[in-house]
Amino acid sequence: MKKKIKSLWIESKQKVAIVGGQPVYDDNSVVIVTFEDDSNYVATFFTYVNL
């Protein structure tokens, strides 16, 4: 079954530009995908420095 994405939220702890910004080696990111039926999938990504 295919679901259509309603919204995609990507949040970074550091407030730097993703493209053309300074490299950040100790940042974490959260991704939240919401589908049209309002179901959600959440993922958190960590850098090795923060583990």
Distance bins in CASP14 RR format, pairs under 12 A and 6 or more apart:
PFRMAT RR
TARGET T0000
AUTHOR 0000-0000-0000
RMODE 2
METHOD distances of the structure
MODEL  1
1 35 0 0 0 0 0 1 0 0 0 0 0
1 37 0 0 0 0 0 1 0 0 0 0 0
1 39 0 0 0 0 0 1 0 0 0 0 0
2 35 0 0 0 0 1 0 0 0 0 0 0
2 36 0 0 0 0 0 1 0 0 0 0 0
2 37 0 0 0 0 0 1 0 0 0 0 0
3 33 0 0 0 0 1 0 0 0 0 0 0
3 34 0 0 0 0 0 1 0 0 0 0 0
3 35 1 0 1 0 0 0 0 0 0 0 0
3 36 1 0 0 1 0 0 0 0 0 0 0
3 37 1 0 0 1 0 0 0 0 0 0 0
3 38 0 0 0 0 0 1 0 0 0 0 0
3 39 1 0 0 1 0 0 0 0 0 0 0
3 40 0 0 0 0 0 1 0 0 0 0 0
3 41 0 0 0 0 1 0 0 0 0 0 0
4 33 0 0 0 0 0 1 0 0 0 0 0
4 34 0 0 0 0 0 1 0 0 0 0 0
4 35 1 0 0 1 0 0 0 0 0 0 0
4 36 1 0 1 0 0 0 0 0 0 0 0
4 37 0 0 0 0 1 0 0 0 0 0 0
4 38 0 0 0 0 0 1 0 0 0 0 0
4 39 0 0 0 0 0 1 0 0 0 0 0
5 31 0 0 0 0 0 1 0 0 0 0 0
5 32 0 0 0 0 0 1 0 0 0 0 0
5 33 1 0 0 1 0 0 0 0 0 0 0
5 34 1 0 0 1 0 0 0 0 0 0 0
5 35 1 0 0 1 0 0 0 0 0 0 0
5 36 1 0 0 1 0 0 0 0 0 0 0
5 37 0 0 0 0 0 1 0 0 0 0 0
5 38 0 0 0 0 0 1 0 0 0 0 0
5 39 0 0 0 0 0 1 0 0 0 0 0
5 40 0 0 0 0 0 1 0 0 0 0 0
5 41 0 0 0 0 1 0 0 0 0 0 0
6 32 0 0 0 0 0 1 0 0 0 0 0
6 33 0 0 0 0 1 0 0 0 0 0 0
6 34 1 0 1 0 0 0 0 0 0 0 0
6 35 1 0 1 0 0 0 0 0 0 0 0
6 36 1 0 1 0 0 0 0 0 0 0 0
6 37 0 0 0 0 1 0 0 0 0 0 0
6 38 1 0 0 1 0 0 0 0 0 0 0
6 39 0 0 0 0 1 0 0 0 0 0 0
6 40 0 0 0 0 1 0 0 0 0 0 0
6 41 0 0 0 0 0 1 0 0 0 0 0
7 31 0 0 0 0 0 1 0 0 0 0 0
7 32 1 0 0 1 0 0 0 0 0 0 0
7 33 1 0 0 1 0 0 0 0 0 0 0
7 34 1 0 1 0 0 0 0 0 0 0 0
7 35 0 0 0 0 1 0 0 0 0 0 0
7 36 0 0 0 0 1 0 0 0 0 0 0
7 38 0 0 0 0 0 1 0 0 0 0 0
7 39 0 0 0 0 0 1 0 0 0 0 0
7 40 0 0 0 0 1 0 0 0 0 0 0
7 41 0 0 0 0 0 1 0 0 0 0 0
8 30 0 0 0 0 0 1 0 0 0 0 0
8 31 1 0 0 1 0 0 0 0 0 0 0
8 32 1 0 0 1 0 0 0 0 0 0 0
8 33 1 0 1 0 0 0 0 0 0 0 0
8 34 1 0 0 1 0 0 0 0 0 0 0
8 35 0 0 0 0 0 1 0 0 0 0 0
8 40 0 0 0 0 0 1 0 0 0 0 0
8 41 0 0 0 0 0 1 0 0 0 0 0
8 42 0 0 0 0 0 1 0 0 0 0 0
8 43 0 0 0 0 0 1 0 0 0 0 0
9 29 0 0 0 0 0 1 0 0 0 0 0
9 30 1 0 0 1 0 0 0 0 0 0 0
9 31 1 0 0 1 0 0 0 0 0 0 0
9 32 1 0 1 0 0 0 0 0 0 0 0
9 33 1 0 0 1 0 0 0 0 0 0 0
9 34 1 0 0 1 0 0 0 0 0 0 0
9 40 0 0 0 0 1 0 0 0 0 0 0
9 41 0 0 0 0 0 1 0 0 0 0 0
9 42 0 0 0 0 1 0 0 0 0 0 0
9 43 0 0 0 0 0 1 0 0 0 0 0
10 18 0 0 0 0 1 0 0 0 0 0 0
10 27 0 0 0 0 0 1 0 0 0 0 0
10 28 0 0 0 0 0 1 0 0 0 0 0
10 29 1 0 0 1 0 0 0 0 0 0 0
10 30 1 0 0 1 0 0 0 0 0 0 0
10 31 1 0 1 0 0 0 0 0 0 0 0
10 32 0 0 0 0 1 0 0 0 0 0 0
10 33 0 0 0 0 1 0 0 0 0 0 0
10 42 0 0 0 0 0 1 0 0 0 0 0
10 43 0 0 0 0 0 1 0 0 0 0 0
10 44 0 0 0 0 0 1 0 0 0 0 0
10 45 0 0 0 0 1 0 0 0 0 0 0
11 18 0 0 0 0 0 1 0 0 0 0 0
11 27 0 0 0 0 0 1 0 0 0 0 0
11 28 0 0 0 0 1 0 0 0 0 0 0
11 29 1 0 0 1 0 0 0 0 0 0 0
11 30 1 0 1 0 0 0 0 0 0 0 0
11 31 1 0 0 1 0 0 0 0 0 0 0
11 32 0 0 0 0 1 0 0 0 0 0 0
11 42 0 0 0 0 0 1 0 0 0 0 0
11 43 0 0 0 0 0 1 0 0 0 0 0
11 44 0 0 0 0 1 0 0 0 0 0 0
11 45 0 0 0 0 0 1 0 0 0 0 0
12 18 1 0 0 1 0 0 0 0 0 0 0
12 21 0 0 0 0 0 1 0 0 0 0 0
12 24 0 0 0 0 1 0 0 0 0 0 0
12 26 0 0 0 0 0 1 0 0 0 0 0
12 27 1 0 1 0 0 0 0 0 0 0 0
12 28 1 0 0 1 0 0 0 0 0 0 0
12 29 1 0 1 0 0 0 0 0 0 0 0
12 30 0 0 0 0 1 0 0 0 0 0 0
12 31 0 0 0 0 0 1 0 0 0 0 0
12 44 0 0 0 0 0 1 0 0 0 0 0
12 45 0 0 0 0 1 0 0 0 0 0 0
12 46 0 0 0 0 0 1 0 0 0 0 0
12 47 0 0 0 0 0 1 0 0 0 0 0
13 24 0 0 0 0 1 0 0 0 0 0 0
13 26 0 0 0 0 1 0 0 0 0 0 0
13 27 1 0 1 0 0 0 0 0 0 0 0
13 28 1 0 1 0 0 0 0 0 0 0 0
13 29 1 0 0 1 0 0 0 0 0 0 0
13 30 0 0 0 0 1 0 0 0 0 0 0
13 44 0 0 0 0 0 1 0 0 0 0 0
13 45 0 0 0 0 0 1 0 0 0 0 0
13 46 0 0 0 0 0 1 0 0 0 0 0
13 47 0 0 0 0 1 0 0 0 0 0 0
13 49 0 0 0 0 0 1 0 0 0 0 0
13 50 0 0 0 0 1 0 0 0 0 0 0
14 21 0 0 0 0 0 1 0 0 0 0 0
14 22 0 0 0 0 1 0 0 0 0 0 0
14 23 0 0 0 0 0 1 0 0 0 0 0
14 24 1 0 1 0 0 0 0 0 0 0 0
14 25 0 0 0 0 0 1 0 0 0 0 0
14 26 0 0 0 0 1 0 0 0 0 0 0
14 27 1 0 1 0 0 0 0 0 0 0 0
14 28 0 0 0 0 1 0 0 0 0 0 0
14 29 0 0 0 0 1 0 0 0 0 0 0
14 47 0 0 0 0 0 1 0 0 0 0 0
14 49 0 0 0 0 0 1 0 0 0 0 0
14 50 0 0 0 0 0 1 0 0 0 0 0
15 21 0 0 0 0 0 1 0 0 0 0 0
15 22 0 0 0 0 0 1 0 0 0 0 0
15 24 0 0 0 0 1 0 0 0 0 0 0
15 27 0 0 0 0 1 0 0 0 0 0 0
16 22 1 0 1 0 0 0 0 0 0 0 0
16 23 0 0 0 0 1 0 0 0 0 0 0
16 24 1 0 1 0 0 0 0 0 0 0 0
16 25 0 0 0 0 0 1 0 0 0 0 0
16 26 0 0 0 0 0 1 0 0 0 0 0
16 27 0 0 0 0 1 0 0 0 0 0 0
16 29 0 0 0 0 0 1 0 0 0 0 0
17 23 0 0 0 0 0 1 0 0 0 0 0
17 24 0 0 0 0 0 1 0 0 0 0 0
18 24 0 0 0 0 1 0 0 0 0 0 0
18 27 0 0 0 0 0 1 0 0 0 0 0
18 29 0 0 0 0 1 0 0 0 0 0 0
21 27 0 0 0 0 0 1 0 0 0 0 0
23 47 0 0 0 0 0 1 0 0 0 0 0
23 49 0 0 0 0 0 1 0 0 0 0 0
24 47 0 0 0 0 1 0 0 0 0 0 0
24 49 0 0 0 0 1 0 0 0 0 0 0
24 50 0 0 0 0 0 1 0 0 0 0 0
25 46 0 0 0 0 0 1 0 0 0 0 0
25 47 1 0 0 1 0 0 0 0 0 0 0
25 48 0 0 0 0 1 0 0 0 0 0 0
25 49 1 0 1 0 0 0 0 0 0 0 0
25 50 0 0 0 0 1 0 0 0 0 0 0
26 46 0 0 0 0 1 0 0 0 0 0 0
26 47 1 0 1 0 0 0 0 0 0 0 0
26 48 0 0 0 0 1 0 0 0 0 0 0
26 49 1 0 1 0 0 0 0 0 0 0 0
26 50 1 0 1 0 0 0 0 0 0 0 0
26 51 0 0 0 0 0 1 0 0 0 0 0
27 44 0 0 0 0 0 1 0 0 0 0 0
27 45 0 0 0 0 1 0 0 0 0 0 0
27 46 0 0 0 0 1 0 0 0 0 0 0
27 47 1 0 1 0 0 0 0 0 0 0 0
27 48 0 0 0 0 0 1 0 0 0 0 0
27 49 0 0 0 0 1 0 0 0 0 0 0
27 50 0 0 0 0 1 0 0 0 0 0 0
28 43 0 0 0 0 0 1 0 0 0 0 0
28 44 1 0 0 1 0 0 0 0 0 0 0
28 45 1 0 0 1 0 0 0 0 0 0 0
28 46 1 0 1 0 0 0 0 0 0 0 0
28 47 1 0 0 1 0 0 0 0 0 0 0
28 48 0 0 0 0 0 1 0 0 0 0 0
28 49 0 0 0 0 1 0 0 0 0 0 0
28 50 1 0 1 0 0 0 0 0 0 0 0
28 51 0 0 0 0 0 1 0 0 0 0 0
29 42 0 0 0 0 0 1 0 0 0 0 0
29 43 0 0 0 0 1 0 0 0 0 0 0
29 44 1 0 0 1 0 0 0 0 0 0 0
29 45 1 0 1 0 0 0 0 0 0 0 0
29 46 0 0 0 0 1 0 0 0 0 0 0
29 47 0 0 0 0 1 0 0 0 0 0 0
29 50 0 0 0 0 0 1 0 0 0 0 0
30 40 0 0 0 0 0 1 0 0 0 0 0
30 41 0 0 0 0 0 1 0 0 0 0 0
30 42 1 0 0 1 0 0 0 0 0 0 0
30 43 1 0 0 1 0 0 0 0 0 0 0
30 44 1 0 1 0 0 0 0 0 0 0 0
30 45 1 0 0 1 0 0 0 0 0 0 0
30 46 0 0 0 0 0 1 0 0 0 0 0
31 40 0 0 0 0 0 1 0 0 0 0 0
31 41 0 0 0 0 1 0 0 0 0 0 0
31 42 1 0 0 1 0 0 0 0 0 0 0
31 43 1 0 1 0 0 0 0 0 0 0 0
31 44 1 0 0 1 0 0 0 0 0 0 0
31 45 1 0 0 1 0 0 0 0 0 0 0
32 39 0 0 0 0 0 1 0 0 0 0 0
32 40 1 0 0 1 0 0 0 0 0 0 0
32 41 1 0 0 1 0 0 0 0 0 0 0
32 42 1 0 1 0 0 0 0 0 0 0 0
32 43 0 0 0 0 1 0 0 0 0 0 0
32 44 0 0 0 0 1 0 0 0 0 0 0
33 39 0 0 0 0 1 0 0 0 0 0 0
33 40 1 0 0 1 0 0 0 0 0 0 0
33 41 1 0 1 0 0 0 0 0 0 0 0
33 42 1 0 0 1 0 0 0 0 0 0 0
33 43 0 0 0 0 1 0 0 0 0 0 0
34 40 1 0 1 0 0 0 0 0 0 0 0
34 41 0 0 0 0 1 0 0 0 0 0 0
34 42 0 0 0 0 1 0 0 0 0 0 0
35 41 0 0 0 0 1 0 0 0 0 0 0
44 50 0 0 0 0 0 1 0 0 0 0 0
44 51 0 0 0 0 0 1 0 0 0 0 0
45 51 0 0 0 0 0 1 0 0 0 0 0
END
